[in-house]
């Protein structure tokens, strides 16, 4: 009779009547298409002799070589050794699959106390929920970035929905992209997120099939995950990834195995290279961090307060726990937007199809976050429960992502736009010409960087190039100092017009309902309760 002793995962022991095999260093759980091990093989009768060998047990050639070597040294028949090794492989496969199942089992969800549940419910039912939430985010220790931090927190909350949103933080090195993402991530329950520093090409395929479902994936630096961008995109778009691998079974036969990892997932990442990740960026909300001197002042004041011992860490912890606990109460309920067909985007928005989908999903997300303040309805044919978007939800969504839509309509990248607007602010006389030297001195950037921005602005038609024949130099002049402001006003006007149209339609519908009394209203089941 043979047994596999797994008490010590770093030294697995197998033995039968004739042979004893020790798997030194244990066995790796990743890479089901291979079984790389280091074996120590001994005879049960003479344990002073041993064969030590490193090999892949799924490699038939390596296994045959080990069998011949062991038979010669231990003077045991090759058939006995072959049968023992095949049995060892079977036992190791069972052990590995069991260990993978154990490590991928769902982490036990925190059970809220009645006090914690009531406090979280009060938050989710509070008036001006978004304002209150943003204030709590600030009290948790996140300085400035008022709009970005709220957008990020809401998008992280979308992980529970069937159509989660995704977000990428953009900004220069040292602006706090990773810090903001990590800080907002701390407001999400630990068992519902996966934090990743670097990624290999096949890293996502080694997760369990259900391990990432409805999880928040936080990638610290997208620059270190370039090889994994394709599976990330597939998880975002198709909500699952699959890969077929070849391996050899114990009989030496080549077999295929399909590895599948299911979503949906919410993906967040940080980068300084906006243009490199265009395919991934198209699937995500892009937020540009505040690099103004006002934000610098806020952060430095906070740093001084920390150094002076003036920070109330108890308040930070309480705010963080309250927001985290409220996440447990959010349920994956369906949202219907009765005003969706009236909504429209500015014509200037690039890639309008995907942007329109994001816009509609963000409005639904606002409704979803207000689920404890919305009337719970049900479909009379299917019985499915749902809540409806209100005009207030659309107003809140428009206010929050107005800047996102403006950036989507802008021909410049975020970084180039920020530099141009900063230069406009500093430039005293907007009609005067300026040089590369003046630009780099004003913005304190390198000569090559300044020239890159100048070329970009020229291509976009935002500046003109003037050749000074006397000095044989080139000067530049702004075509219009208010072109970006005009774009902002145009988008703002359109969003307000859409709201006006929705309000007019709502008034017409109310008037119709008053006139036609014979229309039976849909039955409702009241407000959503946390224990339902």
DASUL-V324540 format. One line per field, one symbol per residue. ss: DSSP state (~ for helix, > for strand, _ for the rest). phi: phi as a letter, one per 40 degrees, with the letter a starting at -180 (. if undefined). burial: + if it has 9 or more other ideal C-beta (glycine too) atoms within 8 Angstrom, else -. A space follows every 50 residues. Layout:
ss->???
phi->???
burial->???
This chain:
ss->__>>>_____>>>>>___>>>>>>___________>>>>>>>>______> >>>>>>___~~~~~~~~~~~~~~~___~~~~~~~~~~~~~~~~~~~~~~~ ~~~__________~~~~~~~~~~~____~~~~~~~~~~~______~~~~~ ~~~~~~~~~~______>>>>______~~~~~~~~~____~~~>>>>____ __~~~~________>>>>>__~~~_~~~~~~~~~~~~__>>>>>>>>>__ ___>>>>>>>>>__>>>>>>>___~~~~~~~___>>>>____~~~~~~~~ ~~~~~~~_____~~~~~~~~~~~~~~~~~____>>>___~~~________ _~~~~~~~~~~~~~~~~~~_~~~_>>>>______>>>>__~~~~~~~~~~ ~~~~~~~~~____~~~~~~~~~~~~~_______>_~~~~~~~~___~~~~ ~~~~~~~~~___>>>>>>____>>>>>>____~~~~~~~~~~~~~~~~~~ ~~~~~~~~~~~~~~~________>>>>_____
phi->.babcbcbccacbbabcbabbbccggbcccgccaacabbbbbcccbccca bbabacccccccccccccccccccfbcccccccccccccdcccccccccc cccbcccccccccdccccccccccbccfdccccccccccchccgfdcccc dcccccccdcccbccbabcbiccgcgcccccccccccbddcbabbbcbbc dbdcccccdbcccfbcbbbcacccbdcbccccccccccgabaabbbabcc cgccbbbcbbbbbcbbbbababbcccbdcccccbcbbbccbccccdcccc ccccccccgbcccccdccccccccccccccbcccbbbcbdcccabccccc fccccccccccccccccdccdcbbccbaccccgccabbcbcccccccccc bdcccccccccccdcccccccccdccccbccccabdcccccccfbccccc ccccccccccgcbbbbcccccfbbbbaccacbcccccdcccccccccccc cccccccccccccccbcccccccbbgccbccc
burial->-+-+------++++++-+++++++--+----+--++++++++++--+-+- +++-+++++--++-+++++++--+-+---+++-++++++++++-++--++ +--+-------+---++-+++-++----++-+++-+++++-+-++--+++ +++++++++++--++++++++---++++-++++++++++-+++--+--+- --+++-++--++++++++++++-++--++-++++++--+++---+-++-- ------+-+-+++++++++++--+--+--++-++++++++----+--++- -+--++----+----+--++++++++++++--+-+-+-+--++-++--+- -+-+++-+++++++++++++++-+-+++------+++++++-++++++-+ ++-+++++++-+-+++++++++++--+------+++--++-++-+---++ +-++-+++---++--+-+-----+++++----++-+++-+++-++--++- +++-++---------------------+-+--
